[in-house]
Amino acid sequence: MQTTTEKQHTNITPMVANLAAARKLGPNMSAVSDAAVAEAVRAARAEAWAAENAAAISERHTWIEANGTPLTDLQVLKVN
């Protein structure tokens, strides 16, 4: 989540067809680029987290396969 409105100038090099369409249709290239970069950063962080925690996640899945989901007997909504 972005908590500041501080911005920094940079250059991007879009494909010619995309730039022409954007100029014709009017989306804010800066806002679109910023949103795309934010999504790419979010995805990269999620991927890095999953890689860093892969062993623990695997152990948890193995434990659940062997022991079942904790507190299943208290589960209100049964999906079976």
Secondary structure, 3 states (H helix, E strand, C coil): CCCCCCCCCCCCCCCHHHHHHHHHHCCCHHHHHHHHHHHHHHHHHHHHHHHHCHHHHHHHHHHHHHHCCCCHHHCCCCCC
